[in-house]
């Protein structure tokens, strides 16, 4: 489905949902936090029920078929950005910026502008600026192609839409002049002056006034061009280049780290602007202010005998020489403000472009352009322009990987391109292999006089020793970002600011720092060469302790078969708790995962294991973050193997068993639990043995191996009795649920009530809710719907208080089934939709299948037999994949009823026969109900 927001929103929806859809479309594929949506839609004074209203509007969008999905931190339009006209517009503009062929550039920009149908309902001013920039770029291309006369009418329409856009009016003057309509061009200037004076109280800018003088007098030829050769393969920097090309002179400071392309941008812009600065285009590689002034004066044809000795007199002569002239000057490689001051011309008609690695202050009236690395596409395009289309198109994935390994740094990409260009027999994949080794990557990024390491080394050696040490610390930590809760335990903020000023570190967000990948490799090299091993390991150890002091205060009681099994190593949770835990962990998950891996790499097994386990109870286990769970524990386990600590190995194995159990990988989970149990028994660790047996019992229960499950859970309960309340309750819950499946209702009631009581003593609200739901399921199986609903509704309300969305999905599903049996289809459907969305959000395969089965039952009860058949049939391979025979049997039983309703007697018999065989093999309560099924479906009574 296409979404159009560059004008009235399409597909057409009511005003408020339209605004919400437009915001989500702008951020297509990215999560928009709920609070930001509320702020953008309702402003500073949202209605009291803004969250509820937002949910209602989101639901209406979903009913319209729009792929709006809920995430933990907000909502996302889960669609291809190309289906949104704004993103198609931006892609076309970016493509045009990279296009060397003027004809193609003009066509692409025209295609982009045609996507606009009116004024957007959100971000109108910001998006209008983008449209204006695209229009101006399109006009530039058309003018360069000589289409002056054809351009005038449409350009006049743009001027009418943007009456205050001086550059657009200047383009109209240019088109009119070149079309031989000089009088009309002068009239446009007079109209422009009147509009600007009347509306803004200002005169036209110098650039427009100069254009007016040129129309009157004719343009002058350029006299002096001392610029270096422009890069024929210049790529990207469209936004920054546009700012420079649109400028009316002044001083611009282009800043960025070594190799980011500062000089290339300045020189490229100066070449593009040469026609506007006909009195000279000058370039100075800074060494000293005095020498630079001498070079500039000579470039302006000042005789040697007239150049004074003192820097002050030279500066005065320089200002006098360029006074009243239009000159563009590039001052390259500035390291201090004192270098720049004497070189600045006094004439307002001059343009000065300064490039510097340092973020310097104290220069008045300067406009700054910070440069970062290229985008992925831009980096590949640069590589393509150096190598040619054939070699890159032959290995597109490898070209992307080369760009990534270069960190999208222009210098690094240019070096790799030069190396490949000089070795025509090398496939791109060969350089990928050579760059993949972090230890030697900087060695590979050398070509003739170009080297990434050399630029970084120059910047590093200019730092004070305490700043250099901070640089090495960042490198050795090996983290992509370092937030305040880590660096505050390691470094002084003033030192970090100096690294930022040296462009070796970037500030992102609030007090959060990021180091470019290649810079980090250089810093790590230096740390390993200049710091002792103990000092290096201490840095990582302190970072882990800092993380633990924050995360340990965010843990929760989870109803996992595996409880926390390590103490906190004496660490006190002193750090302030984040106000939004979900948003905090969503931001920090990858960093914390990498920190565990880094500690494990260095052999810090104990603290790596500690942080890995704490993260399970603070985030991974709560939100089903399986990939990070597995990465941290696998890394910690490898470190533990090297130390030979069998108890830590057993603990980590138990946690990995729990992870696989939650992922519904039951056979693999059993293997992890079995090995852990053996290790605990050999060590005489009773509590550890109990934890492993609890895990084994839950796995066997789900596999339908009830005797084995009861044996394991009875052993776990015996070992945990009076030692671990929550562990004992877990075992009792498992035993009670098995008794329910086997038809021992009284035994199930007794066991689950005891589990509920012990969960309450342990203050585990999640466990208490789980037990209450279990009791409700027994009542539901007995047809005691009032009692079933009382328990399940109470469980659902308890879960709502814990914020556990996944457990809430299970209580919602159980409640929906009670409502179905009462014939309350609409409220049951609402609960099922919520449960299905929730299970899908966290990737819970069993939960999703369980809800889908209930949806099939809902369709059967509602008389939608064809829909029920599709829903239930689709589930059969799912139960096979999950190794859950009991649920396959129950689905087959329901499918038999559907076939019977459709008059398919053979299909009903086939489904019921397989279901009966499974129930009999498992020994569950349903094996005694086989003969009742024909009567049951005839009366359309719901199955349990």
C-alpha positions, 0 to 999 in steps of 0.5 A, spaced: 500 500 500 502 506 498 502 512 503 502 519 500 503 525 505 506 530 500 499 534 500 493 531 503 494 524 506 492 518 502 489 513 503 484 518 506 483 517 513 480 522 518 484 528 520 487 526 527 489 519 524 491 522 518 496 526 522 499 520 526 500 516 519 503 522 516 508 522 522 509 515 522 510 515 514 516 520 515 519 516 520 517 509 516 521 503 519 523 507 525 519 507 532 516 513 534 515 514 541 508 514 544 510 521 548 513 524 541 507 522 537 502 525 543 507 532 542 507 532 535 499 531 534 496 535 540 502 540 542 503 542 549 496 541 552 494 534 550 487 531 552 487 527 558 486 521 555 491 522 549 494 515 550 487 512 549 485 516 543 492 515 540 490 507 541 484 508 538 486 512 532 492 507 531 486 501 531 483 505 525 489 505 521 490 498 522 483 497 520 484 501 514 489 495 512 495 500 514 501 496 517 502 500 523 505 496 529 506 496 536 513 496 539 515 496 546 517 504 546 512 506 541 509 505 534 512 504 527 509 504 520 512 497 518 513 498 510 518 499 505 520 506 505 519 507 497 512 506 498 512 513 502 512 519 497 516 523 501 522 517 502 521 516 494 522 524 493 528 524 498 531 518 494 530 521 488 533 528 490 539 524 493 540 520 486 540 527 483 545 530 487 550 524 485 548 524 478 554 527 473 549 527 467 546 534 467 540 531 463 539 525 467 539 530 474 534 534 471 529 529 469 530 526 476 529 532 480 523 533 476 520 526 477 521 528 485 518 535 484 512 532 481 510 527 487 508 534 491 500 535 491 500 540 496 501 542 503 503 536 508 499 536 514 505 535 518 512 538 518 510 543 513 515 548 514 521 543 514 518 539 508 517 545 504 524 547 505 526 541 502 522 542 496 525 549 495 532 546 495 530 541 490 526 546 485 533 550 486 537 544 484 532 543 478 533 550 475 540 550 476 541 543 472 536 546 467 540 553 466 546 549 465 543 545 459 541 552 456 533 551 457 532 558 459 526 560 455 522 553 456 524 554 464 521 561 465 514 560 466 514 554 471 520 558 474 515 564 475 510 559 478 515 557 483 517 564 485 510 566 486 510 560 491 516 562 495 516 570 494 522 571 499 526 566 496 532 570 493 536 565 490 530 563 486 528 570 484 536 570 482 535 564 477 529 567 474 533 573 473 538 569 470 533 565 465 530 571 463 537 575 461 539 569 457 533 568 453 534 576 451 529 579 456 534 583 460 528 588 461 524 583 464 530 581 469 531 588 471 523 588 473 524 582 477 529 585 481 525 591 482 519 587 484 524 583 489 527 589 492 520 591 494 517 585 497 523 584 501 523 591 504 515 591 505 515 584 508 522 584 511 525 591 512 531 589 508 535 590 502 536 584 497 543 580 498 549 582 495 549 576 491 542 578 488 545 585 487 551 583 484 547 579 479 543 585 477 549 589 476 551 584 471 545 584 468 546 592 467 554 591 465 555 584 463 559 579 467 567 579 467 571 574 466 575 570 472 582 573 473 586 568 478 584 561 479 589 558 484 585 552 486 587 545 486 584 540 481 577 539 483 576 531 484 572 528 478 569 523 483 567 528 488 561 524 491 555 526 496 555 532 501 549 534 497 546 538 504 553 541 505 554 543 498 547 546 498 549 551 504 555 553 501 552 554 494 546 558 497 551 562 501 552 570 500 559 570 502 562 570 509 566 565 513 565 558 513 568 553 518 568 546 515 570 541 521 571 534 521 576 528 523 582 526 519 580 523 512 572 525 512 573 530 506 573 537 508 578 539 503 575 536 498 568 539 499 572 546 500 575 545 493 569 543 490 565 548 492 570 553 490 570 551 483 563 551 483 562 558 485 568 561 481 563 565 476 560 568 482 567 570 485 571 573 478 576 577 482 580 571 484 579 563 487 585 562 492 588 556 496 592 556 502 595 550 506 596 553 512 603 553 516 604 560 519 599 567 518 605 571 515 607 566 510 600 565 508 599 572 507 605 573 503 602 567 498 595 571 498 598 578 496 602 575 491 596 571 488 593 578 487 599 580 483 602 585 489 609 586 487 614 583 492 617 590 494 610 592 496 609 586 501 611 589 508 615 585 513 610 585 519 604 580 519 600 586 522 602 590 516 601 585 511 594 583 514 592 591 513 595 590 505 591 584 504 584 587 506 586 593 502 587 589 496 581 585 496 576 591 498 571 591 494 572 585 490 569 578 490 574 573 492 573 566 494 579 563 499 580 556 501 584 556 508 586 549 509 588 545 515 587 551 520 589 549 527 588 555 531 583 561 531 590 566 531 592 563 524 585 565 521 584 572 523 589 576 519 587 572 513 580 574 513 578 579 508 574 585 510 570 586 504 563 583 504 563 580 497 568 575 499 567 568 501 572 564 506 572 557 506 576 554 512 578 547 513 580 544 520 580 538 524 579 542 531 572 544 533 575 551 535 571 557 538 572 565 538 571 567 531 566 571 530 560 571 525 563 564 522 558 559 520 560 552 521 559 545 517 561 539 521 562 533 516 561 526 518 562 520 514 559 518 508 552 514 507 553 507 505 550 508 498 555 514 498 561 510 500 559 505 494 558 510 489 565 513 491 568 506 490 564 505 483 567 512 481 574 510 482 574 503 480 568 503 474 561 500 474 563 493 472 568 491 478 563 494 483 557 491 479 560 484 479 561 484 486 556 489 489 555 485 496 563 485 497 563 493 495 558 494 500 562 490 505 569 494 503 565 501 504 563 498 511 570 496 513 572 503 511 567 506 516 564 510 510 570 514 511 572 518 504 579 517 505 579 510 507 574 508 501 579 512 496 585 508 499 581 502 498 579 504 491 586 506 489 589 500 491 584 496 487 584 500 481 592 499 481 591 491 482 586 490 476 587 482 477 584 483 484 577 481 486 573 486 491 572 480 495 580 479 496 580 486 499 574 484 504 578 479 506 584 483 508 580 488 511 576 484 515 582 483 520 581 488 525 589 487 527 591 489 520 586 493 517 590 500 518 596 497 515 591 495 509 589 503 508 595 505 505 596 507 498 602 511 496 602 518 500 595 516 503 594 513 509 589 513 515 593 512 520 598 518 519 592 523 519 590 520 526 597 519 529 598 527 527 592 529 531 594 524 537 601 526 538 598 534 539 594 532 545 596 532 552 598 526 556 592 525 560 588 526 553 592 521 550 590 516 555 583 517 555 583 516 547 587 509 549 581 508 554 576 509 549 579 504 544 581 499 548 574 498 551 572 496 544 564 499 545 561 503 539 558 508 544 560 510 551 554 513 555 555 517 561 553 511 566 560 508 563 564 514 562 563 517 569 566 512 572 572 512 568 574 519 565 573 526 567 568 530 562 573 536 561 578 531 558 573 528 553 571 535 551 578 536 549 577 529 545 571 532 542 575 538 540 580 534 536 575 531 532 577 524 535 570 523 539 563 525 537 558 527 542 551 524 540 545 525 544 546 528 552 553 526 554 554 520 550 560 519 546 562 515 539 568 513 536 569 512 529 571 505 528 577 506 524 579 511 530 577 506 535 582 501 532 588 506 532 586 508 539 586 500 541 593 499 537 596 505 542 593 502 548 596 495 547 603 498 545 603 504 551 599 501 557 600 495 561 596 489 560 593 490 568 591 497 566 588 495 560 584 490 563 582 494 569 579 499 564 574 494 562 573 491 569 571 498 571 566 499 566 563 492 567 562 494 574 559 501 572 554 497 568 552 493 574 551 498 578 546 501 574 543 494 571 543 491 578 537 496 580 533 494 574 532 487 575 525 484 576 522 477 579 521 473 573 517 466 573 523 463 570 525 456 571 532 458 572 532 464 578 538 468 579 544 464 581 550 469 582 551 474 588 552 481 586 560 481 587 559 486 592 556 491 587 551 496 590 546 499 585 548 507 586 546 509 579 540 513 578 534 509 575 532 511 568 525 514 568 523 510 562 526 503 563 524 500 556 527 506 552 533 505 556 534 498 555 532 499 547 538 504 547 543 500 551 542 493 549 547 492 544 552 496 548 551 492 554 552 486 550 558 488 547 561 490 554 560 482 556 563 480 550 569 485 551 570 482 558 570 475 556 575 476 551 580 479 556 578 473 560 574 476 566 570 471 566 566 472 573 564 479 572 562 477 564 558 472 567 555 476 572 553 482 568 550 477 563 545 474 568 543 480 571 541 482 564 537 476 563 533 479 569 533 486 568 531 486 560 533 479 556 528 475 560 523 480 560 522 482 553 524 476 550 531 479 547 534 472 545 539 474 540 543 478 546 541 473 551 545 468 547 551 472 545 552 474 552 552 467 555 556 464 549 561 469 550 561 468 558 561 461 557 567 461 553 571 465 558 569 460 564 571 454 560 578 457 560 578 458 567 575 451 569 570 454 574 565 448 573 559 452 577 559 458 573 559 453 567 553 450 570 550 457 572 550 459 564 548 452 562 542 453 566 540 460 563 542 458 556 537 452 557 532 457 560 533 461 553 532 455 549 526 453 553 523 460 552 524 460 544 521 453 544 527 449 542 525 444 547 530 438 545 536 443 545 533 446 552 533 439 555 541 438 553 543 444 556 539 443 563 542 435 563 549 438 562 548 443 568 544 438 572 550 433 572 555 438 573 551 441 579 550 434 582 558 432 581 559 439 585 554 437 591 550 443 589 543 442 591 540 449 589 543 448 583 541 441 582 534 443 583 534 449 578 536 444 573 531 439 575 526 445 575 528 446 567 528 439 565 521 438 568 518 444 564 521 441 558 519 434 559 512 437 561 511 441 554 514 435 550 508 430 553 513 426 557 509 427 564 512 421 568 519 424 567 517 431 568 513 429 575 520 426 577 524 432 575 519 437 578 518 433 585 526 432 586 526 440 585 521 441 590 524 437 595 531 440 594 528 447 594 523 446 600 524 452 605 531 454 601 528 458 595 521 460 596 520 462 588 524 456 586 519 451 590 513 455 587 516 454 580 516 446 581 509 446 584 506 450 578 509 445 574 506 439 578 499 442 578 499 444 571 501 437 569 496 434 574 491 438 570 493 435 563 492 428 566 485 430 569 487 430 576 483 436 578 483 436 585 490 434 585 491 440 581 487 445 585 491 443 591 498 444 588 496 450 584 493 453 590 500 452 594 504 455 589 500 461 589 501 462 596 508 461 596 509 465 590 505 471 594 510 469 600 516 470 595 512 477 593 513 474 586 506 478 583 508 475 576 508 468 579 502 469 583 498 471 577 501 465 573 498 460 578 491 464 579 491 463 571 493 456 572 487 455 577 482 458 572 484 453 567 482 448 571 475 451 573 474 452 565 476 445 564 471 443 569 465 448 565 465 452 572 466 458 568 464 463 573 470 461 577 474 460 571 473 468 569 474 470 577 481 467 577 483 469 570 481 476 570 484 477 577 491 474 574 490 479 568 489 485 573 495 483 577 499 482 570 497 489 568 500 492 574 507 488 573 508 491 566 509 484 563 506 484 556 507 477 554 504 474 560 499 479 559 498 476 552 497 469 556 492 471 561 488 475 555 488 468 551 485 464 557 480 470 559 478 470 551 476 462 551 472 463 557 468 469 554 467 464 548 464 459 552 459 464 554 458 466 547 461 473 548 464 474 541 466 481 541 470 482 547 473 475 546 476 478 539 478 484 542 482 480 547 485 475 542 487 481 537 491 484 543 494 478 545 496 476 538 500 483 537 503 482 543 506 475 542 508 477 535 512 483 538 516 479 542 517 473 537 513 468 542 512 463 537 508 458 542 504 464 545 502 466 537 500 459 536 496 458 542 492 465 540 491 463 533 488 456 535 483 460 540 482 464 534 480 458 530 476 456 535 472 463 535 471 462 528 468 455 529 463 458 534 461 464 530 460 459 524 465 461 520 467 454 518 471 455 512 475 460 516 476 456 522 479 450 517 484 455 514 486 457 521 487 450 524 490 447 518 495 452 518 497 450 525 499 443 524 506 444 522 507 449 527 506 444 533 510 439 529 516 444 529 515 446 536 515 439 538 508 439 542 504 433 541 498 435 546 497 442 542 497 438 535 492 433 538 487 439 541 488 442 534 486 436 530 480 435 535 477 442 533 479 441 526 475 434 526 469 439 529 470 444 523 470 438 518 464 435 521 460 442 520 462 442 513 459 435 512 466 432 511 465 426 515 471 423 512 475 429 514 472 429 521 474 421 522 481 422 520 482 428 524 479 425 530 482 418 529 489 422 530 487 426 535 485 420 539 491 416 538 495 422 541 491 423 547 491 416 549 499 416 548 500 422 552 495 419 557 491 426 558 484 427 560 482 428 553 483 420 552 476 419 555 472 424 551 473 421 544 466 418 544 463 424 546 466 428 540 460 427 535 455 429 540 459 435 542 460 438 535 453 437 533 451 442 539 457 446 537 460 446 544 467 449 544 472 444 546 477 446 551 
